[in-house]
Structures are given as C-alpha cells and as structure tokens.
Amino acid sequence: MRSLLILLSTVSFLAACSPENGIRVHANPQQDSLQDVASPDEVAAELGLEQPTIEMDQVLPLSLEQHNKTAKLDLLQYFPVVVVVNKAVKGPSAQTMKLYHRGVLMNTFKVSTGREKDEIAKSGRKYFSVTPVGWYAPTQTFEKYWSNTWQAWMEYSVFFVGGIATHATTPDHYKELGSRASGGCVRLEKKNAKIVYDLVLGEGQGEVPVFTREGKIAKDLWGNVKTKKSWNTIIIVEDNSAE
C-alpha cells in the first residue's frame, strides 16, 4: 500500500475539463501522420460522448495520501482498481500501464500512448495526438466496439475521456508497444486489454468522491464530501520519466 501511495504522489490529477480551455492544435501537420485512425473527437461523436477540450498545462498534483489526510477518508475503499499509465518517452516505466487491485500491483503492461504530434486522420481532420495527463473515471465500456469512422474493431475498450480509451490493438501494432504510437488512446495487447476490461467491470460502480479539476475533493457548504455514482476505478495518466 505504501509503495502505491508513493507512486501516485507524482501524478497530475484531473477530474473535469472546462470547455473554456482550448485543445492544442497546430497548423502544419507532420508528413508521417496517422492515416489509419480517426481523431478522438470523431470517435466521441460516433459514440455520443462529450469530447472535452483539454488544457495541456499540468494541474495540481496530489497523492492519495494527501487526499486521505485532508478529506479524512480512505480513497482506496472507493477505488479498488487503480490504473496508472506512464506516457513518458523515456525512463524505467515509460510507456507502461501498472494495474493495481486493492492496493496490490497485479500487472505491468507495455502500452502505446498518443504520439503527441500534429496528425491528419483518415477523414482528413487535423488534430494533435495526445493522451492527456490526469485522473479519470471510466465513462463507457465495450467488449467489442466497431468503429464506423475507423472501420475497425476496438476490443475491450474502456473510454475515460471523450473518445480516448484503453483498448486492444491489432497484432500488426504489437511491435510499437513501449513507444508513443497511437492517436491518443492507450493501446494494449489483446490479452492485456481483456484483463483491464474484466477487472473494471468486475468491480463495477458505486458511490465515489467527486473531484474538482484542480485535484481537490469536492465538498458541500457544510464541509461534507460530495459523492456520485460512478465506476470504482481510477485511471491515472502521468508523464514521469523518473519512475
């Protein structure tokens, strides 16, 4: 448990994205753009999900330990599944996903996160391929989701911010795992994506604390912690080359 709290102490925490904040878009896309994918907002539109605009700046990092102290509650009792994705380019745990269950590290998987380049999607739409840092809850899950925009399967998808999800990639992309190679989603080998999917669904939903965008636990006028029904899973995306 202590090692998990130390690991999470450096995480940039993001619970909600304000529509006033602008997503970073550049005028001149790279020539080696991802022609085989859709942009996350196209996928979000296809699913009927809101695609929040994402500010690229870091937000206030707070650890579970700090939250437990200030809020006087144990967050791990609400979030038995913790998924930590390190999107860093280099470092011991760069481009990995660490999957924790009830405070115990269960698996470490290689992943591919967003390339962080200007891209041109298959539709011709220009976008910036980023996996945004922050702290998220799943929004939708699909065992076998067929993307009409992509004309491809996104198996074992766990969407967590707009059209961005953890999901199985195809075998021809396995060689890219361990490097930034996606249009924004977190790619996994199929067997590993299924492990994540099954664990998220297995723990289900419940009443969990509400967090502000600044990474603080939301409270009402009387100082009580606000809660809402949501998934008992936290998906944390960090950019940590030191770990």
N, C-alpha and C positions, 0 to 999 in steps of 0.2 A: 504494500500500500504506500509506504513512504517513497519508494522509487517512482511510483506513478505520479505522486504529488510533485516530486522534484521535476520530473519530465514535463509536467503540464505547466510549471511555473513560468516558462518562457513563451507560452502560447499567446498569440494575438487573438483576442476574444471578440467575436462579432455575433450579435444576436439578431439584429434587424438592420436593413439598409434603407436609408432615406431616399425617396425618389428625387429629392433635390440634388443629390450628389451625382456627378457625371462619370460615366464609364470612360476609361481612357481609350480613345480611338485615334489612329494616326492616318495621315493622308496617303502615304505611299506604301502599299503592302509589299511584303517580301516576295521575291520571284518564286521561291520554293514553298509556296503556300499549300495548305492542306486542301486539296481539291476533292478529297473523298469524304468530307464531313460537312455537316450543317453547323451553323453558328448556334451557341446555346440559346439565344433568344428565339431562333426559329423552332428549336425543339420545344421550348417553353410554350410557344404559341400553339404548336401542334397538340400539346398535352392540356392546354387550357390553364397553364400555370403562369403566375405573375413572374416576369423576369425583372428583378430589382436592378436598379442602376447601382454600380459598386464603386465606392471610392477606393483608390489604390493605396492611400496612405495607411500606415499601421494604426491600429486602435490600441487603447489602453490594455496592456497585458496583465491579467490577474490569474492567479493559480486557484485551484480548488481549495487549497489550504487557506488562502486568504479569504475566499468566499465563506468557507466554513466558519472562520473566526468572526467575520463581520456580521454574517447573517445568522450565526448560531444554529446551523443545521448541517447535516451530512449530505452533500450533494450526491455522493455515490449511491446512497439508498434510492435516489430518484433515477439515476442514470447508470444502471448496471453494465451497459455496453458503452465503451468509450473507444472511438476510432480516431487514431492520430495519424494524419497524413503529413509527411515532411516533403514539401515540394522543392527543397533546396537543390541546387545544381551539383554541389559537392559536399562532402562530409560523410562521417561514418554511417548515418542513417538517411542520407539523401535519397529521394525518390523511393521511399518505403512507406508502407502502412503498418502501424502497430495496432493490433486488435486486443483490447483488454475486456475481460469479463469478470465483473465483481472484484475489480482491483488487481486481477492477475493477468499478466501478459500471456495471451493464448497463442498468438501467431505474429510473425513478421513477414510481410509480403512485399515483393518488388511491385512498383506501380509506374505508370506514366501519367504525369500531370500536364497542364497546359504548356505549350511551347513558349508562351509569352513573346509572341511576335505578331505583327500585323498579318492577317490572313485574308484569303478570299475563299468563301465557302462554295460548295458545289452550285449553289443558286446564284452566285455572283456577289453575294452580300459581303461587305468588308467588315471585319471585326478584329478584336485583339484577343488572342487565345490565352486566357488566364484562368487559373484555378485560384480564386480569391481566398486570402487568409481569413480565418475567423472561426467562430464556434457556432455550429449549426445543429438543427434537429432535422431528421428526415421529413420530407413533405409528401412523397408518393413512392410506392414500391411496385415493381413489375417483374414477375418471374421471366416472362418472355414478352418483351415490348418490341413491336415492329414499328420502326420509324418510317413514315411515308416520305418525309423530307429526305432522310438518309438513304432510303431503300435498303435498309439493313436491320438486323436484329441487335438489340441492346439487352442481352440476357442478364438476369439477376441485377436489375437496376435499382438503386436506392438514390432517388433525387433528393438533394438537400438545399440547393439554392437555384431557383429558376430552372433552366434547362441543363444544369450541371449535376452529374450523378456519379456514384461509384458503379461500375458495371464491368461485365466480362468483355474483353476484347477478342478479336479473332486471331487464330493461330499465326497468321502472317504478320501480326504486330507483336507477337511474344518477344521477338528479338529486341524490340525497342523498350521493353520494360526495364526500369532502372535509369531511364532518361526522360527528359521532357519531350513528349512526342504527341500529345493529344490536342484537341481543340478546346480544352477546358475541363473535360471530365477526368475522373480518376480511373484509369484503365487497370484491369487485373486479369490474370489468367482465369479461365472459366471456373475451374475448381475452387479457386480462392474467392472469387466473386460470390459463389454459391454459399461459402462458409459465412461471409459477411451478411448476405441476404437472409440466410436462415437464422442467424443469431439476432438480427434486428427484429425480424418477425416473431421469433420465439419469445423475446422479452416484451413485445407489444407496446401498448400505450397506457398512460396513467396521468394523474395529476402531478405536474412538474413545475418547478420555479420558473418564473418569467425573467428574462434578462433584457436590460437596455442595450442599445447599440454600443454604449461606452464600456460595456462589460461589467455592469453593476447589477445586482439583484434588485428587481423592481419591487417597491413596497407601496402600500396604500397610505392614506392620510394618517392612519393610526399606527403605522410602522410595521404592519403585518406583511409578510412576504406574499406577493401575488403569485398565483398558480394558474395553470391552464391545462387542458387535456392535450397531451402531445406524446410523441414517442419517448420511450425510456432509453434513448440513445443520444449520445453527443458525438457529432462528427467534427473533429478539430483539424483545421488545415494550418500548418505553420511553415515558415521558411527559416530553417535553423541549420546553418552549416556547422555549428559547433557540436551538435549531437550526432 
